[in-house]
Amino acid sequence: MPNPYIDNSERWLALAEIDYLIQFVKAWIPFNAWYMNMYPTLNRDRIIIEEIKSNPNLFRDKIIALINGADSESIIFKGQLARLHQSLETNYIPNADKRISFNSVTVETNPITSETYSFRQWIYKVELTRSGNTTNINSLITNAGGITQYTYDQRKFNIEDLTNHATNNSSLNESQMRCLLKTYERINPKKPISLISTNRKGIEAGDIVLINDVDKIVKGLIEIIYKLRNVLFHGELIPNNTNKKVYEPAFYILKTLIQSLN
């Protein structure tokens, strides 16, 4: 026979737990209202987020102040950054860039659109050009005599596609393939960086050390928060207890920041 006391206690316990997915959504709504009012001429979330990342505004300025600060609010905020980083490393949250992580985040569009590399008199050149909404990436290899040994045009950056094409349509050896891919990677328009210091020198945040570049940290954090919003709003996230843990520090970070928008 079911025990109503146990059943009831479990239900009340479930109700007592904070659902940080919902809390994150509740924190995003006022942020969304603020930036739609702040940037009325910009018509897409992504465009607005890039503007927030790159130019002075209340949201961005608050992050800078907290990263540079040493008061209790700043220390708590940076502690939440550490918690978010550790949660993302423990829990795989997928997105278009394979996973959301402080170790690999695109903070801005790569300014390098053309790269040339010379090795053993062979020239490896990769160039990205844009015309309106059209992108073209041309990869070209010429030998010591200036004769084309390999060329390929793509409409978007895709290293797997390039690798497969070069493997199936050229006689490049292993060394030449490495040179091509090394040159190609340099023009990656979404070239990711790590926000975590590799030598433990930088900005302390809880028990982690961030890179010594506040501008990149700010851009990276805004990007991570936006990606967490996207996978949640687009229904890509499995709403299990493990994934919910990621949104606890994300919520507290966002809540702290939106309080500066009043």
Secondary structure as UniProt FT lines:
FT   HELIX           4..16
FT   HELIX           20..38
FT   TURN            40..41
FT   HELIX           45..54
FT   HELIX           58..68
FT   HELIX           72..90
FT   TURN            96..97
FT   TURN            102..103
FT   STRAND          104..105
FT   STRAND          114..119
FT   TURN            120..121
FT   STRAND          122..131
FT   TURN            132..133
FT   STRAND          134..142
FT   TURN            144..145
FT   STRAND          148..154
FT   HELIX           159..169
FT   HELIX           174..185
FT   TURN            186..187
FT   TURN            189..190
FT   STRAND          203..205
FT   TURN            206..207
FT   STRAND          208..210
FT   HELIX           214..233
FT   TURN            234..235
FT   HELIX           241..258
FT   HELIX           259..261
//
